[in-house]
């Protein structure tokens, strides 16, 4: 980093959260500032370091040591029973964003002994991480000569590396189909709502703690539904629409506060909807497409929590349901799903401001149709998982192209998925060969230090 670039402590805090994948709303909530203030800080940061996106800013921050390397606890053994007592924290590990095809010899199984402190390891780790990010993720225009060639790294078959990224977690005690999942970042927890169990919609709500690998029943949902989605916004979880036990599509907006454990109702949807795509984008909730009980829909409804009102955004190019929606590098992506003809390969993008002007733009279609995709984003990259074809796809925004990666045969995956911190969690339904099974995928490779 050039000596003339001055990054304030507040800007470093924001960069650190950007690296974790936090949205502007999540950053604002954690730092107790407004979303507009976050935007101003990001514009200043982009200008200072010469980048144009959150992905570039995150890579630059890691490459130049503007934020420290994070450490997390390794997963608990999967044999731990539901409700097991708290375990002693395992050794910590350092995280680096490596591609699946490349690992270093440091990625060996961790020894049971505590991790020793080596003063030079953080520096080596940062240098390696920065070199890899700049070489693999971005066409860095500056300091190109400083980057070591990729060929200098040892490689192993991608299947072996891919397997090491997956782990099994404690299963859901009460399996069901068509449930809603939401990550509550402030407390690093996952919440599960509704779903169909034994022919009826279940109102039992579960909370999952990844650190303790523990599911806990926390009561009943006042208006249980299936085929709904959930999203976290301003410290609350929003569940719009859905279907009751009889298949009637709802227009309610149910809101849950995990900190007070209280339920409330927001303004109803403009029209009943289920089987839609749902995301939180720049402090507003986008409900996209779906089913109204009679037909698939192309409308986009936008909820603003400040005004507590719904408005209508740009309609989709075609009506669909079950599509996957993610926010990556400040853009909204809608991928796959199904229409009246069957599963789709469609990919669409909405840029900031386009919801008021140009509308949706097409992107490269998926290599194959995915009717029930699990869609998440990590490190500013959209990821799509096909539970039927058991294949994953990552989207390269610069090349407008999809790359596929394999999923281990024994690993259960589902369209019910949620991203929390650096992991992606899948919860299978009743129709799975392993009902209620939970698996974790780590797109960010974990390197164990001696």
C-alpha positions in Angstrom: 0.0 0.0 0.0 1.3 3.4 -0.9 2.3 5.7 2.0 0.0 8.5 0.7 -3.1 6.3 1.2 -4.6 7.1 4.6 -7.3 4.8 5.8 -9.1 5.8 9.0 -9.9 3.4 11.8 -13.6 3.6 10.9 -12.8 2.8 7.3 -10.7 -0.2 8.5 -13.7 -1.4 10.5 -15.9 -1.2 7.5 -13.4 -2.9 5.3 -13.1 -5.7 7.9 -16.9 -6.3 7.7 -16.8 -6.1 3.9 -14.3 -8.9 3.8 -16.7 -11.0 5.9 -19.4 -10.5 3.2 -21.6 -8.2 5.4 -24.1 -6.1 3.6 -24.4 -2.3 4.1 -27.4 -2.9 6.4 -25.5 -5.4 8.5 -22.5 -3.0 8.7 -24.7 -0.1 9.7 -26.4 -2.2 12.4 -23.2 -3.5 13.9 -21.4 -0.1 13.9 -24.5 1.8 14.9 -24.4 4.1 12.0 -26.8 4.8 9.1 -26.8 2.9 5.8 -26.1 6.2 4.0 -23.0 6.7 6.2 -21.8 3.3 5.3 -22.2 4.2 1.6 -20.3 7.4 2.0 -17.4 5.6 3.8 -17.4 2.9 1.0 -17.2 5.6 -1.7 -14.3 7.2 0.1 -12.6 3.9 0.5 -13.0 3.0 -3.1 -11.6 6.3 -4.2 -8.6 6.0 -1.9 -7.5 2.5 -2.9 -8.6 2.8 -6.5 -11.2 0.0 -6.7 -14.8 0.0 -8.0 -16.5 -2.9 -6.2 -16.8 -4.5 -2.8 -15.1 -7.6 -4.1 -12.0 -5.6 -5.2 -12.0 -3.7 -1.9 -12.0 -7.0 0.1 -9.2 -8.4 -2.0 -7.2 -5.2 -1.8 -7.7 -5.0 2.0 -6.4 -8.6 2.5 -3.6 -8.2 -0.1 -2.2 -5.0 1.6 -2.8 -6.1 5.2 -5.5 -3.4 5.9 -7.5 -5.9 7.9 -6.2 -8.8 10.0 -6.7 -12.4 9.0 -9.7 -13.8 10.8 -9.7 -16.9 12.9 -12.6 -19.2 13.6 -13.2 -22.3 15.6 -13.1 -25.6 13.8 -16.4 -27.6 13.6 -17.4 -29.9 16.4 -17.4 -33.6 15.7 -20.6 -34.8 14.0 -21.1 -37.5 16.6 -22.0 -35.0 19.2 -25.6 -35.6 20.3 -28.4 -33.0 20.2 -28.3 -31.0 23.4 -24.7 -32.0 24.3 -23.0 -29.8 26.9 -20.7 -27.1 25.8 -17.3 -28.3 24.5 -13.9 -26.9 25.1 -13.0 -24.6 22.1 -10.8 -26.4 19.6 -7.6 -25.0 18.1 -8.1 -22.0 15.9 -7.4 -21.9 12.2 -6.6 -19.2 9.7 -8.9 -18.7 6.7 -7.7 -18.0 3.2 -9.8 -17.7 0.0 -8.2 -20.3 -2.1 -9.8 -21.9 -5.2 -10.9 -25.5 -5.0 -8.2 -26.7 -7.4 -5.3 -25.4 -5.3 -4.2 -26.1 -1.8 -0.9 -25.6 0.1 1.0 -28.3 2.0 0.0 -26.4 5.2 -3.6 -27.8 4.7 -2.9 -30.9 6.7 -5.2 -32.4 9.4 -4.8 -30.3 12.7 -2.9 -31.9 15.5 -4.9 -32.3 18.8 -2.4 -30.1 20.7 -3.1 -26.4 21.1 -1.9 -24.1 18.2 1.5 -22.6 19.0 2.2 -19.0 18.3 4.7 -18.3 15.6 5.3 -14.5 15.1 6.1 -14.8 11.4 3.2 -17.0 10.4 0.6 -14.1 10.1 2.9 -12.3 7.8 3.5 -15.3 5.6 -0.2 -16.1 5.6 -1.1 -12.6 4.5 1.5 -12.6 1.8 0.3 -15.9 0.4 -3.4 -14.9 0.7 -2.8 -11.6 -1.0 -0.8 -13.2 -3.8 -3.5 -15.8 -4.4 -6.4 -13.3 -4.3 -4.7 -10.9 -6.7 -3.7 -13.6 -9.1 -7.0 -15.6 -9.1 -9.7 -13.1 -8.4 -8.7 -9.8 -10.0 -6.6 -8.6 -13.0 -4.6 -6.3 -10.8 -3.2 -3.4 -12.9 -0.6 -2.5 -10.4 2.3 -4.3 -8.8 1.8 -7.2 -11.2 5.4 -8.1 -11.0 5.2 -8.7 -7.3 2.8 -11.6 -7.6 4.2 -15.1 -7.5 3.1 -17.4 -10.4 0.3 -19.8 -9.7 2.3 -22.7 -11.0 4.6 -22.3 -8.0 1.9 -23.8 -5.7 1.5 -27.5 -5.4 -1.8 -28.9 -6.6 -3.9 -31.9 -5.9 -7.0 -33.3 -7.6 -10.0 -31.0 -7.2 -12.2 -33.9 -5.9 -10.0 -34.4 -2.9 -9.9 -30.7 -2.1 -13.7 -30.4 -2.6 -14.3 -33.2 -0.2 -12.2 -31.5 2.5 -14.5 -28.5 2.3 -17.6 -30.4 3.3 -18.6 -31.6 6.8 -21.7 -33.1 8.4 -23.4 -31.3 11.3 -26.0 -32.2 13.9 -29.3 -33.1 12.1 -32.5 -31.2 12.5 -34.5 -33.0 15.3 -37.8 -32.5 13.6 -37.3 -32.9 9.8 -39.8 -31.2 7.4 -40.2 -30.0 3.8 -40.4 -26.5 2.4 -39.1 -24.7 5.5 -37.6 -21.2 5.6 -34.0 -20.5 6.8 -32.4 -17.3 7.9 -29.0 -16.4 9.3 -28.8 -14.0 12.2 -25.3 -12.6 11.9 -25.3 -10.6 15.1 -25.5 -13.7 17.2 -24.0 -16.1 14.6 -27.1 -18.3 14.6 -29.4 -19.9 12.1 -33.2 -19.9 12.4 -35.6 -22.4 10.9 -39.3 -21.6 10.4 -42.4 -23.5 9.2 -42.4 -26.3 6.7 -44.6 -29.3 6.0 -44.4 -32.2 8.5 -46.6 -35.3 8.4 -49.1 -33.6 6.1 -49.5 -30.4 8.2 -47.5 -27.2 8.4 -45.4 -27.2 11.5 -45.2 -24.0 13.7 -42.2 -25.2 15.7 -39.2 -22.8 15.4 -35.6 -24.0 15.7 -32.4 -22.1 16.4 -29.0 -23.6 15.4 -25.7 -22.6 17.0 -22.9 -23.7 14.6 -20.2 -23.3 17.3 -22.0 -25.7 19.7 -23.4 -27.7 16.8 -26.7 -27.6 18.6 -30.4 -27.3 17.5 -32.8 -25.9 20.1 -36.6 -25.6 19.8 -37.6 -22.0 20.8 -41.4 -22.1 20.5 -44.2 -21.8 18.0 -44.7 -19.5 15.1 -48.1 -17.7 15.3 -48.9 -18.2 11.7 -47.0 -21.2 10.4 -46.5 -21.5 6.6 -44.6 -23.6 4.1 -43.1 -22.5 0.8 -42.0 -19.2 2.3 -38.5 -17.6 2.7 -37.0 -15.6 5.4 -34.5 -12.7 5.4 -32.7 -10.8 8.2 -32.9 -7.0 8.2 -32.1 -4.5 10.9 -31.8 -7.1 13.6 -35.2 -8.8 12.7 -36.2 -11.7 10.6 -39.0 -11.1 8.0 -41.2 -14.0 6.6 -43.6 -12.8 3.9 -46.4 -14.8 2.5 -46.2 -18.6 2.1 -48.9 -21.3 2.1 -50.9 -22.8 4.9 -51.7 -26.5 5.4 -54.4 -26.4 2.8 -52.2 -24.7 0.2 -53.8 -21.3 0.5 -51.4 -18.6 -0.4 -51.0 -15.9 2.2 -50.3 -12.1 2.1 -49.1 -11.7 5.7 -45.7 -10.2 6.6 -44.6 -11.9 9.9 -41.6 -10.4 11.7 -39.5 -12.1 14.4 -37.1 -10.4 16.8 -34.5 -13.0 17.9 -33.2 -10.8 20.7 -36.6 -10.2 22.4 -38.1 -13.4 21.0 -41.3 -11.6 20.0 -43.5 -11.8 17.0 -45.2 -9.0 15.2 -47.0 -8.3 11.9 -46.0 -5.8 9.2 -48.0 -4.4 6.4 -49.5 -7.2 4.2 -48.0 -7.9 0.7 -49.7 -6.2 -2.2 -50.8 -9.6 -3.3 -50.5 -13.2 -1.8 -47.3 -14.9 -2.7 -45.4 -18.1 -2.1 -42.5 -20.0 -3.7 -40.8 -16.6 -4.4 -37.1 -15.5 -4.3 -36.3 -13.2 -1.3 -33.2 -11.0 -0.6 -32.2 -8.0 1.5 -30.7 -5.4 -0.8 -29.4 -2.1 0.5 -31.7 -2.1 3.4 -34.9 -3.1 1.6 -36.5 -6.5 1.0 -37.0 -7.7 -2.5 -39.7 -10.4 -3.1 -39.3 -11.7 -6.6 -41.7 -13.7 -8.7 -43.4 -16.7 -7.1 -46.8 -18.3 -7.0 -50.2 -16.7 -6.3 -52.2 -19.9 -5.9 -53.3 -19.9 -9.5 -50.3 -19.0 -11.7 -46.6 -18.1 -11.6 -45.9 -14.4 -11.3 -43.3 -11.9 -12.6 -43.9 -9.0 -10.3 -41.2 -7.7 -7.9 -42.4 -6.3 -4.5 -40.1 -4.1 -2.5 -40.5 -3.5 1.3 -38.9 -0.4 2.9 -38.7 -0.8 6.7 -38.3 2.9 7.2 -41.6 3.8 5.6 -43.2 0.4 6.3 -44.6 0.3 2.8 -44.5 -2.0 -0.1 -43.8 -0.7 -3.6 -43.4 -2.5 -7.0 -40.1 -2.9 -8.7 -39.3 -3.9 -12.3 -41.1 -7.0 -13.4 -39.1 -10.1 -14.5 -38.7 -10.9 -18.2 -40.8 -14.0 -17.5 -42.9 -15.4 -14.7 -41.2 -18.0 -12.6 -41.1 -19.5 -9.1 -38.4 -21.2 -6.9 -35.6 -19.1 -8.5 -32.5 -18.4 -6.5 -31.6 -14.8 -5.6 -28.3 -13.5 -4.2 -26.6 -10.2 -3.7 -23.0 -10.2 -4.9 -20.7 -7.2 -5.4 -23.6 -4.8 -4.9 -25.8 -6.4 -7.6 -28.9 -8.5 -7.4 -28.8 -11.8 -9.3 -31.8 -14.1 -10.0 -30.8 -17.6 -11.2 -32.7 -20.7 -12.3 -36.1 -21.7 -11.0 -39.0 -23.0 -13.1 -41.8 -21.7 -15.3 -44.7 -23.5 -17.0 -42.3 -25.3 -19.3 -40.1 -26.7 -16.5 -36.7 -25.9 -15.0 -34.8 -22.9 -16.2 -31.3 -21.9 -17.1 -32.1 -18.2 -17.0 -29.8 -15.7 -15.3 -30.7 -12.1 -14.6 -29.0 -9.1 -13.0 -30.3 -5.9 -11.4 -27.7 -3.2 -10.9 -28.2 -0.4 -8.2 -30.6 2.2 -9.6 -31.8 -0.1 -12.4 -35.0 -0.9 -10.4 -36.0 2.6 -11.2 -34.8 2.8 -14.8 -33.5 0.0 -17.1 -34.7 -3.0 -15.2 -33.3 -6.5 -15.5 -30.3 -7.5 -17.7 -29.5 -11.0 -18.9 -26.4 -12.8 -17.9 -24.9 -16.1 -19.2 -27.3 -19.0 -18.6 -26.5 -21.8 -16.3 -24.8 -24.8 -18.0 -27.9 -26.8 -17.2 -31.4 -26.1 -16.0 -31.9 -26.0 -12.2 -35.5 -25.9 -11.0 -34.9 -25.8 -7.3 -31.6 -24.0 -6.8 -29.9 -23.2 -3.5 -28.4 -19.8 -4.1 -25.8 -18.1 -1.9 -22.9 -15.6 -2.3 -19.5 -15.7 -0.8 -16.6 -13.3 -1.4 -18.8 -11.4 -3.9 -19.3 -14.5 -6.0 -22.8 -16.1 -6.7 -22.9 -19.8 -6.0 -25.7 -22.1 -7.2 -26.2 -25.7 -6.0 -28.4 -28.1 -7.8 -29.7 -30.8 -5.3 -31.1 -32.9 -8.1 -28.1 -33.0 -10.4 -25.7 -32.7 -7.4 -23.6 -30.1 -9.1 -22.4 -26.7 -8.0 -21.9 -23.6 -10.2 -19.9 -20.4 -9.5 -20.4 -17.3 -11.5 -17.4 -15.2 -12.8 -18.8 -11.7 -13.1 -15.8 -10.4 -15.1 -16.1 -13.2 -17.7 -19.9 -13.5 -17.5 -19.4 -17.3 -17.3 -20.3 -20.2 -15.1 -17.8 -22.8 -13.8 -19.0 -26.1 -12.4 -17.6 -28.0 -9.4 -18.5 -31.4 -8.0 -20.2 -32.3 -4.8 -19.1 -35.4 -2.9 -21.5 -38.3 -3.5 -22.3 -39.0 0.1 -22.9 -35.3 1.0 -26.6 -34.4 1.5 -27.6 -31.1 -0.1 -30.9 -29.3 -0.5 -32.5 -26.2 -1.9 -32.9 -25.1 1.7 -29.6 -23.4 2.3 -28.2 -20.3 4.1 -24.9 -18.6 4.3 -23.4 -17.7 7.7 -20.0 -16.2 8.2 -17.8 -18.2 5.8 -19.9 -21.3 5.7 -23.0 -22.5 3.7 -25.4 -24.7 5.6 -27.9 -27.1 3.9 -30.9 -28.8 5.6 -32.5 -31.7 3.8 -36.3 -32.4 3.8 -38.4 -35.4 4.3 -38.0 -36.6 0.7 -34.3 -36.9 1.1 -32.6 -40.2 1.7 -31.3 -38.6 4.9 -34.3 -36.5 6.3 -33.2 -33.5 8.3 -29.5 -34.0 7.5 -27.3 -30.9 7.8 -24.1 -30.4 5.8 -21.7 -27.5 5.8 -19.7 -26.2 2.8 -16.7 -23.9 3.2 -16.0 -22.0 0.0 -13.2 -20.3 1.9 -10.5 -22.8 2.3 -9.2 -23.5 5.9 -5.5 -23.9 6.4 -4.4 -25.4 9.6 -1.2 -23.9 11.1 1.2 -26.0 13.1 
